[in-house]
């Protein structure tokens, strides 16, 4: 009887193994992208101005065989370009040589890359903005969320809708001391200008606030605050470069025309995966900016800051 039971167990085990084998799925071939082709178009370039019109803006396009998506590495910044198209502003004054690397992603995440060099002219400068933010050469100035003001955070659309609304926060407008954003209001931001034209930035207190859509892409709780474990670029001194704004909102909304570009993935407390803050208005004591969302490209966030520390 014991031998019969053992035999039956072996038969059942054999059937189980055969069944598992029949359920296996085949994995497609992992093929590296090949034949990467990068093209660039410097805005305003012609026979008389081969390095562009001084805006520093360049449009890029990349294609490759067996590629599913693309990214660019430019000046240490990684730029997503799912279809291969992207624009970038090179803001270092004068004619400078830059290296641009295109990354092509194939099945299974395997990556191929191709680099190119180009010379670009930038003549854009906004020294007044640097002085207003820092207090001038040799000075530092501390900024705070305008927590005691209405619409210290707002949400609008990044593209004109049917009613042509795209330059103001028509989707959401916060109250003063908005209840679900209290954790972010203790942030402090310091702009310094040790030498003329060199603007430095550091968030010296407070957390990173993550809006829901972006938080979901990085796997953390949304509508809440996080530290450097979630947002490593929260800490440390960043360099701020002023670049010309190119959004339709700046053109149609009569914004200042200047965008702050923070080095090393820097940001001003509002952590949406973007390091470019488009200036709407700037005075010696108030700052209003517009910043996009890496998760939902149609989201345009509006933030207000001030030099007076708010008291609740």
C-alpha positions in Angstrom: 0.0 0.0 0.0 2.8 2.4 0.9 4.4 1.8 -2.6 1.2 2.6 -4.3 0.8 5.9 -2.4 4.3 6.9 -3.4 3.6 6.0 -7.0 0.5 8.0 -7.1 2.3 11.0 -5.6 5.0 10.9 -8.3 2.3 10.8 -11.0 0.5 13.8 -9.5 3.8 15.7 -9.2 4.7 14.9 -12.8 1.4 16.3 -13.9 1.9 19.4 -11.9 5.3 20.0 -13.4 3.9 19.5 -17.0 1.1 21.9 -16.3 3.5 24.6 -15.1 5.6 24.1 -18.1 2.6 24.6 -20.4 1.8 28.0 -18.7 5.3 29.5 -19.4 5.3 32.5 -21.6 7.9 33.4 -24.1 9.9 36.6 -23.7 10.4 38.6 -26.9 13.9 39.2 -28.2 15.9 41.9 -26.5 17.3 44.0 -29.4 19.4 47.1 -28.9 18.4 50.2 -30.9 20.7 50.8 -33.9 21.2 53.5 -36.6 20.6 56.4 -34.2 20.3 59.7 -36.1 20.3 63.1 -34.3 19.4 66.3 -36.0 19.5 69.8 -34.5 18.0 73.2 -35.5 19.4 76.3 -33.8 16.7 78.9 -33.7 17.6 81.9 -35.8 20.6 80.3 -37.5 21.4 81.4 -41.0 24.4 82.2 -43.2 25.1 85.4 -41.3 24.3 84.0 -37.8 25.4 80.3 -37.9 25.2 80.0 -34.1 21.6 81.3 -33.8 19.8 84.5 -32.9 21.1 84.7 -29.4 18.1 83.1 -27.7 20.2 80.0 -27.2 17.2 77.8 -28.2 17.8 74.6 -30.1 15.3 72.0 -31.4 16.4 68.4 -31.5 15.1 65.3 -33.2 16.3 61.7 -32.9 15.3 58.4 -34.6 16.6 54.9 -34.3 15.7 51.4 -35.4 14.1 49.2 -32.8 13.6 52.1 -30.4 10.6 52.4 -28.2 11.3 55.8 -26.6 14.1 58.4 -26.2 15.8 60.8 -23.8 18.5 63.4 -24.1 21.4 64.2 -21.8 22.2 68.0 -22.0 24.4 69.9 -19.6 23.9 67.1 -17.0 20.1 67.3 -17.3 18.1 64.3 -18.5 15.2 65.3 -20.7 12.4 62.9 -21.6 11.4 62.8 -25.3 9.2 59.8 -25.9 8.8 60.5 -29.6 12.3 61.8 -30.0 11.6 65.6 -30.2 12.8 68.1 -27.6 13.8 71.8 -27.2 16.5 73.2 -25.0 17.8 76.6 -24.2 21.6 77.0 -23.8 22.0 80.0 -21.5 25.8 80.5 -21.1 26.6 83.9 -22.5 28.5 84.0 -25.7 29.2 81.3 -28.3 29.9 78.0 -26.5 30.3 74.4 -27.5 27.9 71.8 -26.1 27.7 68.0 -26.2 24.3 66.5 -26.5 23.7 62.8 -26.1 20.6 61.0 -27.3 19.5 57.8 -25.6 17.3 55.3 -27.5 15.5 52.7 -25.4 14.6 49.3 -26.8 12.7 46.3 -25.6 13.7 45.2 -22.1 15.1 48.7 -21.3 18.3 48.1 -23.3 19.8 51.4 -24.3 22.0 52.7 -27.1 23.3 56.3 -27.4 24.8 58.7 -29.9 26.4 62.1 -29.2 26.9 65.3 -31.1 28.5 68.7 -30.5 27.2 72.1 -31.6 28.1 75.8 -31.1 25.3 78.0 -29.8 25.1 81.8 -29.2 23.3 83.1 -26.1 23.0 86.9 -25.5 20.0 86.7 -23.1 20.5 88.2 -19.6 18.2 89.5 -16.9 20.5 91.1 -14.3 17.6 93.0 -12.8 15.8 89.7 -11.9 19.0 88.5 -10.2 19.3 91.7 -8.2 15.6 91.6 -7.2 15.9 88.0 -6.0 19.2 88.4 -4.1 19.2 92.1 -3.1 22.1 92.8 -5.4 25.7 91.9 -5.8 27.3 90.9 -2.4 23.9 90.3 -0.8 21.5 87.4 0.1 17.7 87.5 0.4 15.4 85.0 2.1 12.0 84.2 0.5 8.9 82.4 1.9 5.7 80.9 0.6 3.0 83.6 0.5 1.0 81.3 2.8 -1.1 84.2 4.1 -2.2 85.2 0.6 -5.0 83.7 -1.5 -3.8 81.6 -4.5 -0.4 80.9 -3.1 -0.9 77.7 -5.1 -3.0 77.4 -8.2 -3.5 75.0 -11.1 -4.2 75.8 -14.7 -3.8 74.3 -18.2 -0.6 74.4 -20.1 -2.3 74.6 -23.5 -5.1 77.0 -24.5 -8.5 75.4 -24.0 -11.7 76.1 -25.9 -12.1 79.4 -24.0 -8.4 80.2 -24.5 -7.6 79.9 -20.8 -3.9 79.1 -20.2 -2.3 82.1 -18.5 -3.9 81.9 -15.0 -5.0 79.2 -12.5 -8.5 78.5 -13.6 -8.7 74.9 -12.3 -7.7 75.4 -8.7 -6.9 78.3 -6.4 -5.8 77.8 -2.8 -7.0 79.7 0.2 -4.5 81.4 2.6 -3.0 78.7 4.8 -4.6 76.0 2.7 -5.3 73.0 4.9 -3.8 70.2 2.8 -0.6 72.3 2.2 0.3 73.4 5.7 3.3 71.1 5.8 5.1 73.1 3.1 4.6 76.6 4.4 7.6 76.6 6.7 10.0 76.4 3.7 12.7 79.1 3.4 14.6 79.9 0.2 17.8 81.9 0.0 19.1 83.6 -3.2 22.6 85.0 -3.1 24.7 86.9 -5.5 28.3 86.8 -4.3 29.7 88.2 -7.6 27.7 90.1 -10.1 25.7 87.8 -12.4 26.3 84.6 -10.4 23.0 83.8 -8.7 23.0 80.9 -6.2 20.0 79.3 -4.5 19.4 77.1 -1.5 16.3 75.9 0.3 17.5 76.2 3.9 14.3 75.0 5.7 11.2 73.0 5.0 10.2 70.1 2.8 9.3 69.1 -0.8 5.6 69.1 -1.5 4.6 66.5 -4.1 1.3 67.0 -6.1 -0.6 63.8 -6.6 0.0 63.0 -10.3 3.8 63.4 -10.0 3.9 61.6 -6.7 2.3 58.5 -8.3 5.1 58.3 -10.9 7.7 58.1 -8.2 5.7 55.8 -5.9 5.1 58.1 -2.9 2.1 59.6 -1.2 0.8 62.7 -3.1 -0.5 66.0 -1.7 2.0 65.7 1.1 5.6 66.7 2.0 8.7 64.7 1.7 12.4 65.0 2.6 15.6 64.4 0.6 15.0 60.6 0.8 12.3 61.2 -1.8 13.6 64.4 -3.4 17.5 64.2 -3.2 17.8 67.6 -4.9 16.0 69.3 -2.1 19.3 70.0 -0.4 22.4 71.7 -1.5 23.4 75.0 -3.3 22.2 75.4 -6.9 23.2 77.8 -9.6 20.3 79.7 -11.1 20.5 80.6 -14.8 18.1 83.1 -16.4 16.9 81.9 -19.8 14.3 83.4 -22.1 10.8 82.1 -21.6 9.3 80.4 -24.6 5.9 79.2 -23.4 2.7 80.4 -25.0 1.6 81.7 -21.6 4.5 84.1 -21.5 3.6 85.4 -25.0 -0.1 85.7 -24.4 0.0 86.5 -20.7 2.5 89.3 -20.8 4.8 87.6 -18.3 8.3 88.9 -17.6 9.8 86.8 -20.3 12.4 85.2 -18.0 12.6 81.7 -16.6 14.7 80.5 -13.7 16.6 77.3 -14.5 18.0 75.6 -11.4 21.1 73.4 -11.7 21.2 69.8 -10.3 17.4 69.3 -10.5 16.8 72.2 -8.1 13.3 73.5 -7.3 11.5 75.8 -4.9 9.6 73.4 -2.6 7.0 72.5 -5.3 8.4 69.2 -6.4 6.8 68.2 -9.8 9.9 66.9 -11.5 10.7 70.2 -13.2 13.6 72.6 -12.6 12.5 75.5 -14.7 10.3 78.2 -13.0 8.8 80.7 -15.4 8.6 84.2 -13.8 5.2 85.8 -14.1 5.9 88.9 -11.9 8.9 89.9 -9.8 9.4 92.8 -7.4 11.8 93.3 -4.6 9.3 91.6 -2.2 7.0 89.4 -4.3 7.6 86.5 -6.8 5.0 84.7 -8.9 6.0 81.8 -11.0 4.5 79.2 -13.3 5.9 75.6 -13.3 4.9 72.6 -15.2 4.4 69.0 -14.1 6.6 66.1 -15.4 3.8 63.6 -14.9 0.9 65.5 -16.6 2.4 67.9 -19.2 -0.9 69.8 -19.4 -0.7 70.8 -15.7 0.6 74.3 -15.1 1.1 75.2 -11.4 1.2 78.7 -10.1 3.2 79.6 -7.0 3.5 82.8 -5.0 6.5 83.7 -2.7 7.3 86.8 -0.7 10.1 88.2 1.5 7.9 88.9 4.5 7.7 85.8 6.7 4.0 84.9 7.0 2.4 84.5 10.4 -0.7 82.5 11.0 
